[in-house]
Amino acid sequence: MQKRFQVTRPAKPHLSLTVRAVSICRMPNLAGVRRKYARKLRRKAHLKSRLLVRAFAEVPREHFLGPGPWQIVRVHRNPWRIRPSTFRSFYRTTRDSHPRRIYRDILVGIVPERLLNNGMPSGLAKWFDALTLKRGERVMHIGAGTGYYSAILAHVVGPTGHVIALEIDKDLAERARTNLSSLHNVELRNADGTTYDPGEVDAIFVNAGANRPCPLWLDRLKPGGRLIFPLVTVPPRYWGTAGVMIRVTRRDNGYEVSVVSRVGIFPCIGATDRDDDALVADALKRRSNQRLQSLRRDPHEVSDSCWLHGRDFCLSHKPLPPS
């Protein structure tokens, strides 16, 4: 049976804590806090990958967020539709600088004045789980921010794997480079994810919204390779974008497609076009994205099977032809 101790604090003189909680309060060892955080993410995001759960239990989130206290995003019904002028009411400050404050399923500001945040752990966990990563795989992460989720991916693929982390913002890229400097299987580049050529990869994760899948992303997937990107519209009056997270798998006979979840996210520079917005918005209104089965790159006429018929691609309800 676990013993209990009485711990005296000025604000709560008779607070009873377990031995584990006492050690967390007095020592910087956060192993137990991280394991609990990872278990909660596993349940909330219905994670199947043990490697991913272990990564969330072992990668120190505080290392990538700078010193506390931290700016935490308040709960909003539609957080991606908050106007920039209201950003001060968008955050609250943690009551102290103890790292346990950020081991919850919360958005933490990395550049609050620009409404840039370290993403929601349960959302990223769900999308990473859909990538079905394995040890030794080569991954490109577009939109690395300050590096926390690149470190999660690096932990999953292990020392024999490799993560190419791209961040187009120079200041964020410098922060990420410093934060990731001890990880030898991560390559940080201050580069545009729509034009940077990584060579062949097993998986690509795009952490910024796009109107379309860039041809380079599709071309660089190995057979069996997976791409996950947010297909979004770009409202002109709001800081965020809304859409769906698309998973694309390269098969011998084409590209297989499915929808992972809804998403609200910043746009990806170079992967959004105002002219394409109407097409994406119209497709999203039809609410039939769960029936998507393929991504077509062959020239063809628009038909009832075309959910989103773009200029150089088509997300279709039509299944792949037999291989």
VEXTI-828448 format. One record per residue (C-alpha): residue number from 1; residue in three letters; x, y, z. Coordinates in pm, 1 decimal. Layout:
// VEXTI-828448
> seq	type	x	y	z
> NUM	ALA	X	Y	Z .
...
END
This chain:
// VEXTI-828448
> seq	type	x	y	z
> 1	MET	0.0	0.0	0.0 .
> 2	GLN	131.6	344.4	-86.1 .
> 3	LYS	204.3	558.9	219.1 .
> 4	ARG	72.8	911.2	250.9 .
> 5	PHE	240.9	1211.9	407.9 .
> 6	GLN	121.0	1546.0	535.9 .
> 7	VAL	287.3	1833.3	349.8 .
> 8	THR	251.8	2188.3	479.0 .
> 9	ARG	216.6	2476.3	235.6 .
> 10	PRO	138.9	2840.7	314.6 .
> 11	ALA	-181.3	2846.0	109.5 .
> 12	LYS	-301.5	2496.1	206.5 .
> 13	PRO	-152.1	2399.9	545.8 .
> 14	HIS	-305.8	2053.5	563.6 .
> 15	LEU	-288.9	1925.5	205.3 .
> 16	SER	-235.2	1548.9	184.4 .
> 17	LEU	-24.5	1426.0	-108.5 .
> 18	THR	102.3	1087.1	-219.9 .
> 19	VAL	473.0	1004.1	-208.4 .
> 20	ARG	489.1	1049.9	-585.1 .
> 21	ALA	330.5	1394.2	-569.3 .
> 22	VAL	568.1	1498.2	-292.4 .
> 23	SER	868.8	1401.1	-502.4 .
> 24	ILE	727.8	1595.0	-800.2 .
> 25	CYS	678.5	1908.0	-591.5 .
> 26	ARG	1027.1	1897.0	-441.1 .
> 27	MET	1233.3	1758.7	-727.6 .
> 28	PRO	1270.6	1838.0	-1097.5 .
> 29	ASN	1205.4	1473.4	-1191.7 .
> 30	LEU	892.0	1482.1	-1405.5 .
> 31	ALA	890.3	1122.0	-1526.2 .
> 32	GLY	565.7	1038.7	-1349.2 .
> 33	VAL	394.0	1355.0	-1474.2 .
> 34	ARG	495.5	1278.9	-1832.9 .
> 35	ARG	374.7	918.1	-1811.8 .
> 36	LYS	36.3	1032.3	-1683.6 .
> 37	TYR	19.3	1292.6	-1962.1 .
> 38	ALA	97.9	1026.3	-2223.3 .
> 39	ARG	-167.5	788.8	-2085.0 .
> 40	LYS	-430.2	1063.7	-2104.0 .
> 41	LEU	-335.2	1138.0	-2464.2 .
> 42	ARG	-352.1	768.2	-2549.5 .
> 43	ARG	-709.6	749.8	-2420.5 .
> 44	LYS	-828.6	1082.2	-2561.5 .
> 45	ALA	-678.1	1037.6	-2908.7 .
> 46	HIS	-733.8	657.6	-2915.8 .
> 47	LEU	-368.2	598.2	-2995.8 .
> 48	LYS	-259.0	260.4	-3129.0 .
> 49	SER	115.7	321.5	-3155.6 .
> 50	ARG	306.1	224.0	-2842.0 .
> 51	LEU	610.6	400.8	-2982.9 .
> 52	LEU	412.3	724.8	-2998.7 .
> 53	VAL	276.7	693.6	-2644.0 .
> 54	ARG	629.6	628.5	-2520.0 .
> 55	ALA	757.1	936.7	-2704.4 .
> 56	PHE	501.4	1160.8	-2533.5 .
> 57	ALA	599.9	1004.6	-2200.6 .
> 58	GLU	970.6	1076.3	-2245.9 .
> 59	VAL	1020.6	1394.3	-2454.0 .
> 60	PRO	1037.7	1701.3	-2221.8 .
> 61	ARG	782.4	1952.0	-2351.9 .
> 62	GLU	917.5	2233.0	-2131.5 .
> 63	HIS	1253.0	2214.7	-2311.1 .
> 64	PHE	1085.6	2348.7	-2627.3 .
> 65	LEU	866.6	2622.6	-2479.4 .
> 66	GLY	1116.3	2848.3	-2304.6 .
> 67	PRO	1104.6	2940.5	-1934.8 .
> 68	GLY	772.9	2976.4	-1754.9 .
> 69	PRO	531.1	3102.4	-1656.0 .
> 70	TRP	365.5	3022.8	-1989.7 .
> 71	GLN	78.9	3169.7	-2188.5 .
> 72	ILE	-200.8	2912.3	-2210.8 .
> 73	VAL	-482.2	2939.5	-2464.6 .
> 74	ARG	-819.5	2988.2	-2303.1 .
> 75	VAL	-1100.4	2753.5	-2405.1 .
> 76	HIS	-1302.5	2888.5	-2698.8 .
> 77	ARG	-1573.4	2718.0	-2897.4 .
> 78	ASN	-1407.7	2818.9	-3226.3 .
> 79	PRO	-1046.2	2911.2	-3139.9 .
> 80	TRP	-936.4	2946.0	-3503.5 .
> 81	ARG	-1190.7	3222.9	-3558.5 .
> 82	ILE	-1055.7	3459.9	-3293.5 .
> 83	ARG	-960.2	3800.3	-3430.1 .
> 84	PRO	-596.4	3906.3	-3375.5 .
> 85	SER	-709.5	4223.4	-3193.9 .
> 86	THR	-839.9	4006.3	-2909.1 .
> 87	PHE	-521.3	3804.9	-2854.8 .
> 88	ARG	-467.3	3934.1	-2498.9 .
> 89	SER	-798.3	3782.8	-2391.0 .
> 90	PHE	-708.8	3467.2	-2582.8 .
> 91	TYR	-445.4	3361.6	-2325.8 .
> 92	ARG	-406.1	3320.6	-1953.7 .
> 93	THR	-78.1	3294.0	-1764.7 .
> 94	THR	14.1	2983.9	-1564.5 .
> 95	ARG	27.2	3057.9	-1192.9 .
> 96	ASP	391.9	2949.0	-1164.4 .
> 97	SER	685.8	2815.8	-1364.4 .
> 98	HIS	658.7	2450.6	-1266.3 .
> 99	PRO	671.4	2232.4	-1581.8 .
> 100	ARG	375.8	2025.3	-1461.3 .
> 101	ARG	154.8	2315.3	-1575.4 .
> 102	ILE	215.1	2230.1	-1941.8 .
> 103	TYR	166.3	1851.2	-1920.4 .
> 104	ARG	-198.8	1876.3	-2012.2 .
> 105	ASP	-387.8	1874.8	-2339.9 .
> 106	ILE	-353.8	2247.9	-2392.8 .
> 107	LEU	-222.2	2498.7	-2644.8 .
> 108	VAL	80.2	2690.4	-2517.0 .
> 109	GLY	182.2	3018.3	-2677.9 .
> 110	ILE	526.8	3023.9	-2839.3 .
> 111	VAL	476.9	3369.9	-2997.1 .
> 112	PRO	153.4	3486.9	-2829.4 .
> 113	GLU	148.6	3827.7	-2997.1 .
> 114	ARG	115.8	3646.1	-3331.2 .
> 115	LEU	-119.5	3380.7	-3191.6 .
> 116	LEU	141.4	3111.9	-3264.1 .
> 117	ASN	112.5	2813.4	-3033.8 .
> 118	ASN	267.4	2480.2	-2960.4 .
> 119	GLY	-9.7	2261.9	-3103.9 .
> 120	MET	-278.1	2071.7	-2914.1 .
> 121	PRO	-113.2	1744.1	-2803.5 .
> 122	SER	-419.5	1522.6	-2858.6 .
> 123	GLY	-464.1	1655.5	-3212.8 .
> 124	LEU	-100.2	1608.3	-3310.7 .
> 125	ALA	-97.7	1267.6	-3142.9 .
> 126	LYS	-402.2	1155.5	-3342.8 .
> 127	TRP	-245.7	1270.5	-3671.2 .
> 128	PHE	93.8	1117.3	-3593.3 .
> 129	ASP	-80.1	791.3	-3507.0 .
> 130	ALA	-242.4	795.3	-3852.2 .
> 131	LEU	106.2	810.9	-4007.8 .
> 132	THR	173.6	458.9	-3867.0 .
> 133	LEU	543.7	534.4	-3826.4 .
> 134	LYS	799.1	260.5	-3768.7 .
> 135	ARG	1154.5	248.4	-3643.5 .
> 136	GLY	1410.6	345.4	-3904.2 .
> 137	GLU	1175.0	547.0	-4127.0 .
> 138	ARG	1256.1	877.3	-4292.8 .
> 139	VAL	1008.9	1157.1	-4219.2 .
> 140	MET	966.8	1517.1	-4332.2 .
> 141	HIS	794.6	1749.5	-4083.6 .
> 142	ILE	677.4	2078.5	-4238.6 .
> 143	GLY	608.4	2350.4	-3982.8 .
> 144	ALA	841.6	2246.7	-3700.4 .
> 145	GLY	778.0	2553.5	-3484.0 .
> 146	THR	1014.6	2534.0	-3185.9 .
> 147	GLY	1077.6	2163.1	-3237.0 .
> 148	TYR	868.1	1975.0	-2979.5 .
> 149	TYR	671.4	1764.9	-3225.3 .
> 150	SER	978.6	1707.9	-3443.3 .
> 151	ALA	1139.6	1560.3	-3131.3 .
> 152	ILE	833.4	1338.3	-3079.5 .
> 153	LEU	866.5	1209.7	-3437.4 .
> 154	ALA	1240.8	1154.4	-3390.9 .
> 155	HIS	1174.7	951.1	-3077.0 .
> 156	VAL	924.6	733.6	-3264.9 .
> 157	VAL	1149.8	653.1	-3562.7 .
> 158	GLY	1445.5	598.1	-3330.8 .
> 159	PRO	1819.7	641.2	-3381.0 .
> 160	THR	1812.4	453.1	-3712.5 .
> 161	GLY	1540.6	681.2	-3847.5 .
> 162	HIS	1567.5	1038.9	-3967.3 .
> 163	VAL	1348.2	1349.2	-3936.5 .
> 164	ILE	1382.2	1646.2	-4171.0 .
> 165	ALA	1223.7	1934.2	-3977.6 .
> 166	LEU	1138.2	2241.8	-4186.0 .
> 167	GLU	1043.6	2582.5	-4048.1 .
> 168	ILE	1001.3	2882.3	-4277.7 .
> 169	ASP	1003.8	3144.2	-3999.1 .
> 170	LYS	1368.3	3236.6	-3932.7 .
> 171	ASP	1327.7	3314.2	-3561.5 .
> 172	LEU	1134.0	2995.3	-3491.4 .
> 173	ALA	1385.6	2794.3	-3694.4 .
> 174	GLU	1671.4	2926.7	-3478.5 .
> 175	ARG	1484.3	2832.6	-3162.4 .
> 176	ALA	1411.4	2487.4	-3301.9 .
> 177	ARG	1775.2	2439.3	-3407.6 .
> 178	THR	1890.0	2511.8	-3052.5 .
> 179	ASN	1621.7	2293.5	-2895.8 .
> 180	LEU	1693.0	1998.3	-3128.6 .
> 181	SER	2072.7	2024.4	-3127.6 .
> 182	SER	2119.1	1715.3	-2907.7 .
> 183	LEU	1913.9	1491.5	-3138.5 .
> 184	HIS	2141.8	1340.5	-3401.3 .
> 185	ASN	1856.1	1196.3	-3608.1 .
> 186	VAL	1693.8	1536.8	-3669.7 .
> 187	GLU	1792.4	1774.1	-3950.7 .
> 188	LEU	1652.1	2125.2	-3902.7 .
> 189	ARG	1616.9	2346.6	-4210.3 .
> 190	ASN	1497.0	2706.6	-4236.3 .
> 191	ALA	1315.9	2636.3	-4562.8 .
> 192	ASP	986.6	2647.0	-4752.6 .
> 193	GLY	815.1	2310.1	-4719.7 .
> 194	THR	647.9	2345.2	-5059.7 .
> 195	THR	977.3	2369.6	-5250.3 .
> 196	TYR	1238.5	2194.8	-5034.8 .
> 197	ASP	1328.4	1856.5	-5185.2 .
> 198	PRO	1396.2	1596.5	-4913.5 .
> 199	GLY	1455.0	1305.5	-5149.1 .
> 200	GLU	1244.5	993.5	-5100.4 .
> 201	VAL	1069.5	970.3	-4764.9 .
> 202	ASP	844.0	722.5	-4586.7 .
> 203	ALA	615.3	990.6	-4443.8 .
> 204	ILE	539.2	1362.0	-4466.4 .
> 205	PHE	349.6	1555.8	-4202.2 .
> 206	VAL	236.9	1907.4	-4291.8 .
> 207	ASN	160.3	2122.1	-3988.3 .
> 208	ALA	12.7	2415.5	-4182.6 .
> 209	GLY	-299.7	2448.1	-4394.5 .
> 210	ALA	-303.7	2400.2	-4772.7 .
> 211	ASN	-559.1	2437.7	-5052.6 .
> 212	ARG	-400.2	2142.9	-5232.4 .
> 213	PRO	-133.6	1875.7	-5194.2 .
> 214	CYS	189.6	2005.0	-5347.0 .
> 215	PRO	308.9	1782.1	-5632.9 .
> 216	LEU	652.0	1758.3	-5467.3 .
> 217	TRP	498.0	1596.0	-5159.0 .
> 218	LEU	327.2	1330.1	-5367.4 .
> 219	ASP	633.3	1269.3	-5584.5 .
> 220	ARG	869.5	1213.9	-5290.5 .
> 221	LEU	661.4	948.3	-5114.5 .
> 222	LYS	813.1	601.8	-5136.5 .
> 223	PRO	577.9	314.3	-5231.3 .
> 224	GLY	367.9	269.5	-4918.2 .
> 225	GLY	461.9	622.5	-4804.9 .
> 226	ARG	208.0	834.3	-4618.1 .
> 227	LEU	128.3	1205.9	-4637.5 .
> 228	ILE	-93.5	1388.7	-4389.2 .
> 229	PHE	-184.2	1749.8	-4461.4 .
> 230	PRO	-463.0	1992.9	-4363.4 .
> 231	LEU	-692.1	2078.8	-4654.5 .
> 232	VAL	-834.1	2419.3	-4564.5 .
> 233	THR	-995.8	2740.2	-4674.6 .
> 234	VAL	-831.5	3070.7	-4583.4 .
> 235	PRO	-1086.1	3316.5	-4438.9 .
> 236	PRO	-952.6	3667.2	-4502.1 .
> 237	ARG	-1066.8	3817.2	-4169.5 .
> 238	TYR	-941.7	3560.0	-3921.3 .
> 239	TRP	-605.1	3434.5	-3801.1 .
> 240	GLY	-674.1	3067.1	-3856.9 .
> 241	THR	-813.9	2834.6	-4118.1 .
> 242	ALA	-1067.6	2553.2	-4105.4 .
> 243	GLY	-1087.0	2226.0	-4293.2 .
> 244	VAL	-1007.6	1855.4	-4273.1 .
> 245	MET	-691.2	1654.2	-4219.3 .
> 246	ILE	-627.6	1433.8	-4523.1 .
> 247	ARG	-421.1	1114.1	-4525.0 .
> 248	VAL	-270.8	1006.2	-4858.7 .
> 249	THR	-98.4	668.6	-4904.1 .
> 250	ARG	102.8	592.6	-5214.5 .
> 251	ARG	13.6	254.7	-5364.0 .
> 252	ASP	144.7	80.0	-5673.9 .
> 253	ASN	-179.8	166.8	-5853.6 .
> 254	GLY	-221.8	525.9	-5732.1 .
> 255	TYR	-287.8	729.6	-5418.7 .
> 256	GLU	-531.6	608.1	-5155.0 .
> 257	VAL	-709.7	877.3	-4950.5 .
> 258	SER	-901.7	904.2	-4625.1 .
> 259	VAL	-1002.3	1182.0	-4383.5 .
> 260	VAL	-850.0	1172.8	-4034.6 .
> 261	SER	-1032.5	1458.7	-3860.4 .
> 262	ARG	-1137.2	1822.2	-3874.8 .
> 263	VAL	-869.3	2087.1	-3825.3 .
> 264	GLY	-819.1	2456.7	-3754.6 .
> 265	ILE	-468.6	2574.1	-3839.9 .
> 266	PHE	-246.7	2848.4	-3982.1 .
> 267	PRO	-197.3	2847.5	-4361.9 .
> 268	CYS	113.4	2704.4	-4527.3 .
> 269	ILE	299.7	2970.9	-4726.7 .
> 270	GLY	321.3	2854.4	-5086.1 .
> 271	ALA	47.1	2591.7	-5053.8 .
> 272	THR	-255.2	2822.1	-5049.0 .
> 273	ASP	-412.4	3012.4	-5335.4 .
> 274	ARG	-711.9	3244.6	-5308.1 .
> 275	ASP	-835.7	3122.7	-5645.1 .
> 276	ASP	-859.2	2768.0	-5506.9 .
> 277	ASP	-1046.7	2874.2	-5193.9 .
> 278	ALA	-1389.0	2865.3	-5358.2 .
> 279	LEU	-1330.1	2509.0	-5478.7 .
> 280	VAL	-1222.3	2391.5	-5132.0 .
> 281	ALA	-1504.4	2576.2	-4955.4 .
> 282	ASP	-1761.5	2428.3	-5192.4 .
> 283	ALA	-1622.9	2077.2	-5139.7 .
> 284	LEU	-1628.1	2112.6	-4760.6 .
> 285	LYS	-1991.9	2223.4	-4770.3 .
> 286	ARG	-2091.3	1896.7	-4937.5 .
> 287	ARG	-2002.5	1700.9	-4621.5 .
> 288	SER	-1920.8	1384.8	-4814.5 .
> 289	ASN	-1548.5	1383.7	-4744.7 .
> 290	GLN	-1572.6	1066.0	-4537.9 .
> 291	ARG	-1637.0	877.6	-4864.0 .
> 292	LEU	-1306.8	985.6	-5020.6 .
> 293	GLN	-1105.7	694.7	-5156.1 .
> 294	SER	-843.6	823.8	-5398.5 .
> 295	LEU	-633.9	1113.5	-5519.6 .
> 296	ARG	-620.3	1128.6	-5898.6 .
> 297	ARG	-343.9	1302.7	-6094.5 .
> 298	ASP	-456.8	1193.1	-6442.2 .
> 299	PRO	-642.9	1440.5	-6667.5 .
> 300	HIS	-1016.7	1369.3	-6663.3 .
> 301	GLU	-1351.6	1542.3	-6689.3 .
> 302	VAL	-1540.7	1646.9	-6378.1 .
> 303	SER	-1790.6	1379.3	-6273.0 .
> 304	ASP	-2012.4	1290.4	-5978.0 .
> 305	SER	-1721.8	1098.6	-5823.2 .
> 306	CYS	-1507.6	1416.4	-5799.4 .
> 307	TRP	-1529.6	1565.0	-5449.0 .
> 308	LEU	-1264.4	1832.6	-5513.7 .
> 309	HIS	-1151.6	1869.7	-5872.8 .
> 310	GLY	-842.9	2092.7	-5864.4 .
> 311	ARG	-607.9	2215.0	-6133.2 .
> 312	ASP	-355.8	1929.8	-6106.5 .
> 313	PHE	-527.0	1684.2	-5871.9 .
> 314	CYS	-866.6	1545.5	-5781.2 .
> 315	LEU	-987.9	1408.8	-5449.3 .
> 316	SER	-1235.1	1146.6	-5555.2 .
> 317	HIS	-1494.6	902.5	-5423.6 .
> 318	LYS	-1377.4	662.1	-5692.2 .
> 319	PRO	-1173.4	366.0	-5559.4 .
> 320	LEU	-829.5	284.9	-5693.3 .
> 321	PRO	-819.3	50.9	-5990.3 .
> 322	PRO	-708.2	-309.0	-5922.7 .
> 323	SER	-330.6	-334.6	-5900.6 .
END
